[in-house]
């Protein structure tokens, strides 16, 4: 129970910290570097410094995630570092929604729920279902589930009122 509480607190603190960074001046520069690196460099920002900072920050977050992952699994072996695990995380982001902080969380819940269902109901079909889900979302929902929900008229109207 304590590990779960620590994990939830770490997730919440990380989300708030990332939200704060995105809203800051540095976050806007990082988004400008993502969208048009040469333009940001031309304006006068040291693009390489911002990229290095984001890379180090993401490495720190990955280290914290790894430290929280080990007690849940119990033992780490080389099989935990297979490319399939990295691909699954990329699929979480693609399905949830790229460019949002909470899209990866939504995608992780959806994919892990589907994984639980398919590995019990049809174990041999899970990888096919995952690949199909990835292709369908990439073709029909390029901004992911979060982007599709956000583009619905009901949610657009609500976002305009809250802005």
C-alpha positions in Angstrom: 0.0 0.0 0.0 2.9 2.4 0.8 4.5 1.7 -2.6 1.2 2.5 -4.3 0.9 5.8 -2.4 4.4 6.8 -3.2 3.8 5.9 -6.9 0.6 8.0 -7.0 2.3 10.9 -5.3 5.3 10.7 -7.6 3.0 10.6 -10.6 1.0 13.6 -9.4 4.1 15.6 -8.5 5.7 14.8 -11.9 2.5 15.9 -13.7 2.3 19.2 -11.8 6.0 19.9 -12.4 5.7 19.1 -16.2 2.5 21.3 -16.3 4.4 24.1 -14.6 7.4 23.8 -17.1 5.0 23.9 -20.1 3.4 27.0 -18.8 6.7 28.8 -18.2 8.8 30.8 -20.6 11.2 27.9 -21.0 8.3 25.6 -21.9 7.1 27.9 -24.6 10.7 28.0 -26.0 10.8 24.2 -25.9 7.6 24.0 -27.8 9.0 26.5 -30.3 12.1 24.3 -30.7 9.8 21.3 -31.3 7.7 23.1 -33.9 10.4 25.2 -35.7 13.9 24.7 -34.5 15.6 27.0 -37.0 13.1 29.8 -36.3 13.8 29.6 -32.6 17.5 29.6 -33.3 17.1 32.6 -35.6 15.2 34.5 -32.9 18.2 34.1 -30.6 17.5 31.2 -28.3 20.3 28.7 -27.6 18.4 25.7 -28.9 21.1 23.2 -27.9 20.9 24.3 -24.3 17.2 23.8 -24.2 17.4 20.5 -25.9 20.1 19.3 -23.4 18.0 20.5 -20.5 14.9 18.6 -21.7 17.0 15.5 -22.3 18.5 15.6 -18.8 15.1 16.3 -17.3 13.5 13.4 -19.1 16.4 11.1 -18.0 15.8 12.1 -14.4 12.1 11.2 -14.8 13.0 7.9 -16.4 15.3 7.2 -13.5 12.6 7.9 -11.0 10.2 5.7 -12.9 12.7 2.9 -13.0 13.2 3.2 -9.2 9.5 2.9 -8.7 9.1 0.0 -11.2 11.7 -2.3 -9.5 9.8 -2.8 -6.2 6.6 -3.5 -8.1 8.1 -6.2 -10.3 10.3 -7.7 -7.5 13.3 -8.6 -9.7 14.7 -7.1 -12.8 16.2 -9.2 -15.5 17.4 -8.4 -19.0 14.0 -9.4 -20.5 12.5 -6.3 -18.9 14.6 -4.2 -21.3 13.3 -5.7 -24.5 12.3 -3.5 -27.4 8.7 -4.7 -27.0 8.4 -2.8 -23.8 9.6 0.4 -25.4 7.3 -0.1 -28.3 4.4 -0.6 -26.0 5.1 2.7 -24.3 5.2 4.4 -27.7 1.8 2.9 -28.5 0.5 4.2 -25.2 1.4 7.7 -26.3 0.1 7.3 -29.8 -3.3 5.9 -28.7 -3.7 8.4 -25.8 -2.6 11.4 -27.7 0.7 13.0 -28.7 1.4 16.5 -27.5 -0.5 16.2 -24.2 0.6 15.3 -20.7 -2.4 13.2 -19.9 -2.7 11.5 -23.3 0.0 9.0 -22.4 -1.8 8.2 -19.1 -5.1 7.6 -20.9 -3.3 5.5 -23.5 -1.6 3.4 -20.8 -4.9 2.7 -19.1 -6.6 1.8 -22.4 -3.8 -0.4 -23.7 -3.2 -2.2 -20.4 -7.0 -2.8 -20.0 -7.0 -4.3 -23.6 -3.9 -6.3 -22.7 -5.5 -7.8 -19.6 -8.6 -8.7 -21.6 -6.9 -10.2 -24.6 -4.2 -12.1 -22.7 -7.0 -13.9 -20.7 -9.6 -14.3 -23.5 -7.3 -14.8 -26.6 -3.7 -15.0 -25.5 -2.3 -15.7 -29.0 -4.1 -12.7 -30.5 -2.8 -9.9 -28.2 0.1 -8.8 -30.4 -2.2 -8.8 -33.4 -4.8 -6.7 -31.5 -2.1 -4.3 -30.4 -0.8 -3.8 -33.9 -4.3 -3.4 -35.3 -5.2 -0.9 -32.5 -2.0 1.1 -33.3 -2.7 1.2 -37.0 -6.4 2.1 -36.6 -5.5 5.0 -34.2 -2.7 6.2 -36.3 -4.9 6.3 -39.5 -8.2 7.4 -38.1 -7.2 9.3 -34.9 -3.9 11.0 -35.6 -4.1 13.1 -32.4 -5.1 10.0 -30.3 -8.1 9.4 -28.2 -7.6 12.6 -26.2 -7.4 14.7 -29.4 -10.5 13.0 -30.8 -12.5 13.7 -27.6 -11.2 17.3 -27.5 -12.3 18.0 -31.1 -15.9 17.0 -30.4 -18.3 20.0 -30.5 -19.4 19.6 -26.9 -15.9 19.7 -25.6 -14.8 22.6 -27.9 -17.7 24.7 -26.7 -16.8 24.0 -23.1 -13.1 24.8 -23.7 -14.1 28.1 -25.3 -16.2 29.0 -22.3 -13.4 28.2 -19.9 -10.8 30.1 -21.9 
